[in-house]
């Protein structure tokens, strides 16, 4: 048995959860024009592999510090149910279930926060690892628990999960669309580029990795 890691945005999902969330808030009048533009800029930077993730998380943390985590969870659970689950790519789900039938341990691993990732993972019935916003006494502290699950941080979490289960990295598979995930791709035995961005497509071709399209 091995481990199959699935990235979430634009891999398991055919859309970016961040973009979907901003649009959801906008339709309900819960976000200003300037906030919407700011998030869209971050999403564009992410898609172009230009994002400074620590800076982006610092801005998010400043905005939500002191906020009510339970209210955020309630909102996000409703958002995922109404607006996100429909974007689970059928081919991605088929591959995920195929790994489960083979006895592999399937993990959703994402740079997004627990408020987006947990309800998707719960719907699929699989464990997850993500960028975790710290909550103390029901309020956001503005800090992150452990390493952000992005770039080298995603590799660290992947290696940690493999070590905890006693699974060699050579027996691990990782599906992702993003060049920013190359640190984990480089260490697993079975890297798979899914609907890759241009930089990952070139990187995968140079290394002879499989390139697949889930949507």
C-alpha positions as CSV (number, residue, x, y, z in Angstrom):
1,X,0.0,0.0,0.0
2,X,1.1,3.5,-0.8
3,X,-0.1,7.1,-0.2
4,X,-1.9,9.1,-2.8
5,X,-1.7,12.9,-2.2
6,X,-4.2,15.0,-4.1
7,X,-3.9,18.8,-4.3
8,X,-7.3,20.5,-4.1
9,X,-7.6,23.6,-6.2
10,X,-7.6,23.0,-10.0
11,X,-6.7,19.4,-9.4
12,X,-9.4,17.6,-7.4
13,X,-11.6,20.7,-8.1
14,X,-11.8,22.1,-11.6
15,X,-11.8,25.6,-10.1
16,X,-9.9,27.6,-7.5
17,X,-11.7,27.6,-4.2
18,X,-10.3,31.0,-3.4
19,X,-11.9,32.5,-6.5
20,X,-15.2,30.7,-5.8
21,X,-15.2,32.0,-2.2
22,X,-14.7,35.6,-3.2
23,X,-17.5,35.4,-5.8
24,X,-19.8,33.8,-3.2
25,X,-19.1,36.7,-0.8
26,X,-19.6,39.2,-3.5
27,X,-23.0,37.9,-4.5
28,X,-24.1,38.2,-0.9
29,X,-22.7,41.7,-0.4
30,X,-20.2,40.5,2.2
31,X,-17.0,41.8,0.5
32,X,-16.0,45.3,-0.7
33,X,-14.8,46.0,-4.2
34,X,-11.2,46.7,-2.9
35,X,-11.2,43.4,-1.0
36,X,-12.4,41.5,-4.0
37,X,-9.8,43.1,-6.2
38,X,-7.1,42.3,-3.7
39,X,-8.1,38.6,-3.6
40,X,-8.3,38.4,-7.3
41,X,-4.7,39.8,-7.6
42,X,-3.5,37.1,-5.2
43,X,-5.3,34.4,-7.2
44,X,-3.7,35.7,-10.4
45,X,-0.2,35.8,-8.7
46,X,-0.8,32.2,-7.6
47,X,-1.8,31.0,-11.0
48,X,1.3,32.7,-12.5
49,X,3.6,31.3,-9.7
50,X,4.4,34.8,-8.6
51,X,2.7,34.6,-5.2
52,X,4.6,35.5,-2.0
53,X,2.7,33.1,0.2
54,X,3.9,34.3,3.6
55,X,3.0,37.9,2.7
56,X,-0.4,36.9,1.4
57,X,-1.1,34.9,4.6
58,X,0.1,37.8,6.7
59,X,-2.4,40.1,5.0
60,X,-5.2,37.5,5.5
61,X,-4.2,37.1,9.2
62,X,-4.4,40.8,9.8
63,X,-7.8,41.0,8.3
64,X,-9.4,38.2,10.2
65,X,-7.5,38.5,13.6
66,X,-10.1,38.5,16.4
67,X,-12.8,37.2,14.1
68,X,-15.4,34.5,15.1
69,X,-14.1,31.1,13.9
70,X,-17.4,29.3,14.4
71,X,-19.3,31.8,12.3
72,X,-16.6,31.5,9.6
73,X,-16.9,27.7,9.7
74,X,-20.7,27.9,9.4
75,X,-20.4,30.2,6.4
76,X,-17.8,28.1,4.7
77,X,-19.6,24.8,5.3
78,X,-22.6,26.3,3.6
79,X,-20.5,27.8,0.8
80,X,-18.8,24.5,0.1
81,X,-22.1,22.6,0.0
82,X,-23.8,25.2,-2.3
83,X,-21.0,26.3,-4.5
84,X,-17.9,24.0,-4.4
85,X,-18.7,20.4,-4.4
86,X,-20.2,20.6,-7.9
87,X,-16.7,21.4,-9.1
88,X,-15.2,18.1,-8.0
89,X,-13.8,16.7,-11.2
90,X,-15.3,13.3,-12.0
91,X,-12.1,11.9,-13.3
92,X,-10.3,13.1,-10.2
93,X,-12.9,11.4,-8.0
94,X,-12.6,8.2,-10.1
95,X,-8.8,8.2,-9.6
96,X,-9.1,8.8,-5.9
97,X,-11.5,5.9,-5.5
98,X,-9.2,3.7,-7.6
99,X,-6.4,4.4,-5.1
100,X,-8.7,3.5,-2.3
101,X,-9.7,0.2,-3.9
102,X,-6.0,-0.6,-4.2
103,X,-5.6,-0.1,-0.5
104,X,-3.7,3.2,-0.8
105,X,-4.0,5.9,1.9
106,X,-5.6,8.9,0.2
107,X,-4.9,12.4,1.5
108,X,-6.1,15.8,0.4
109,X,-3.2,18.2,0.7
110,X,-3.8,21.9,0.1
111,X,-2.4,25.4,0.7
112,X,-6.0,26.5,1.4
113,X,-7.2,26.8,5.0
114,X,-9.1,24.3,7.0
115,X,-12.4,26.2,6.3
116,X,-12.2,25.3,2.6
117,X,-10.4,22.0,2.8
118,X,-12.1,20.2,5.7
119,X,-15.7,20.2,4.3
120,X,-14.4,18.9,1.0
121,X,-12.4,16.2,2.7
122,X,-15.4,15.4,4.9
123,X,-17.6,15.0,1.8
124,X,-15.1,12.6,0.3
125,X,-14.4,10.7,3.5
126,X,-10.7,11.2,3.4
127,X,-8.1,12.8,5.7
128,X,-6.5,16.2,4.9
129,X,-3.6,18.5,5.6
130,X,-3.8,22.2,4.9
131,X,-2.7,25.6,6.0
132,X,-4.3,25.8,9.4
133,X,-5.3,29.1,10.9
134,X,-4.9,29.2,14.7
135,X,-8.0,29.5,16.8
136,X,-8.0,30.3,20.5
137,X,-11.1,30.6,22.6
138,X,-13.2,30.6,19.3
139,X,-11.3,33.6,17.8
140,X,-8.6,33.8,15.1
141,X,-5.3,34.8,16.5
142,X,-3.8,35.8,13.2
143,X,-1.2,33.0,13.4
144,X,-0.7,29.7,11.5
145,X,-0.3,26.4,13.2
146,X,2.9,24.8,12.0
147,X,4.2,25.2,8.5
148,X,2.0,26.7,5.9
149,X,1.0,23.9,3.5
150,X,2.6,25.6,0.5
151,X,5.9,25.1,-1.4
152,X,8.5,23.5,0.9
153,X,5.9,23.4,3.6
154,X,3.8,21.0,1.5
155,X,6.8,18.8,1.1
156,X,7.4,18.9,4.8
157,X,3.8,17.8,5.6
158,X,3.9,15.1,2.9
159,X,7.2,13.7,4.2
160,X,5.8,13.8,7.8
161,X,2.6,11.9,6.8
162,X,4.6,9.3,5.0
163,X,7.0,8.9,8.0
164,X,4.0,8.6,10.4
165,X,2.6,5.8,8.3
166,X,5.9,4.1,7.7
167,X,5.5,4.5,3.9
168,X,8.5,5.1,1.7
169,X,8.2,8.2,-0.4
170,X,9.0,6.0,-3.4
171,X,5.5,4.5,-2.8
172,X,3.8,7.8,-2.8
173,X,1.9,9.5,-5.6
174,X,1.1,13.2,-5.8
175,X,-1.4,14.8,-8.2
176,X,-1.2,18.6,-8.6
177,X,-1.6,21.3,-11.2
178,X,0.9,23.8,-9.8
179,X,4.6,24.4,-10.3
180,X,4.6,25.8,-6.7
181,X,4.2,22.1,-5.6
182,X,7.4,20.9,-7.2
183,X,9.1,20.4,-3.8
184,X,6.8,17.5,-3.0
185,X,6.6,16.3,-6.6
186,X,10.4,16.0,-6.6
187,X,10.5,13.6,-3.6
188,X,7.6,11.2,-4.3
189,X,8.0,8.1,-6.4
190,X,5.0,8.9,-8.6
191,X,4.6,12.6,-9.5
192,X,1.6,13.4,-11.7
193,X,1.0,16.8,-13.3
194,X,-2.8,17.3,-13.6
195,X,-4.1,20.1,-15.9
196,X,-0.7,21.7,-15.2
197,X,0.1,25.4,-15.4
198,X,2.7,26.2,-18.1
199,X,5.7,26.1,-15.8
200,X,4.7,22.7,-14.3
201,X,4.0,21.4,-17.8
202,X,7.5,22.3,-18.9
203,X,9.0,21.0,-15.7
204,X,7.1,17.7,-16.0
205,X,8.1,17.2,-19.6
206,X,11.8,17.7,-18.8
207,X,11.5,15.0,-16.1
208,X,9.4,12.6,-18.1
209,X,6.5,12.7,-15.6
210,X,3.0,11.8,-16.7
211,X,0.7,14.7,-17.6
212,X,-3.0,14.0,-17.2
213,X,-6.3,16.0,-17.6
214,X,-9.0,15.5,-15.1
215,X,-11.3,18.2,-16.6
